[in-house]
Amino acid sequence: MGAANKVYEWTHIAPNETVGVWIHGYGTDEFVTYSITAALSSNVPPGAVDVKAQLTIGDTGPHVDGTVGRLLNVTNHSVGPQPYISCQLARFRQTLGT
């Protein structure tokens, strides 16, 4: 049975900014998927900003330690006055059955 947990957090992503993280440590026999949760991180009324963020899974390849790594990018597409956001990255990870 797999497990889900928070693996990374950005506390301040500017409007139209893309941030990324390289996460490694996976085996070749593991299934991994990700999701994000974005929240407003500026001092404007919550209803003034339409909070939107996009997660993109980039390159996957070997890391120098012999494990599999993945590049994950988050882009802030929020609209409104001062649409700065924070974002949590969660992962579900499970070893594939034989």
Buried (B, 14 or more C-beta within 10 A) or exposed (E): EEEEEEBBEBEEBBBEEEBEBEBBEBEEEBEBEBEBEBEBBBEEEEEEBEBEBEBEEEEEEEBEEEBBBBBBEBBBBBEBEBBBBBBBBBBEBBEEEE
